[in-house]
Amino acid sequence: MADYRALGEARFQDSTDGEDGLNPTYHGIGADYRFEREVRGIMEELGDLLISKHRDYGPKNISQSPGGPLNGLRVRMHDKSARINNLIDKGTAAENEPLEDSFKDIANYGVIAMMVLRGKWPNDSNIN
């Protein structure tokens, strides 16, 4: 079962004993914390991509989606999921956009949805 915490409550220990600032004792794996490093690296990559796209698109493409922001995200996620399914089912490589890009987009739509649900996504009254 998922371990959901209150907003702002840390999920993992705050101690950082590793030379790179990561916790090498995370989940009892000792000095082998490659998984944590990989997750954090991917999350940073996704964040950089989301910020870059937000600069290009702005917030209105989400906040003013027909049916509301969550509906707009749901449609975008459905489109990406259909694309992923099509490529995997056909067993072909994408011609224009790598498969990984679709998974990145879905992950970032999840981040945007969390911002919308938490009231942190800019709306009409606070567009920037």
Buried (B, 14 or more C-beta within 10 A) or exposed (E): EEEEEEEEEEEEEEEEEBEEEBBBBBEEEEEEBEEBEEEBEEEEEBEEBBEEBBEEEEBEBBBEBEEEBBEBBBEBBEEBEEBBEEBEEEEEEBEEEEBEBBBBBBBBBEBBBEBBEEEEBBBEEEEE
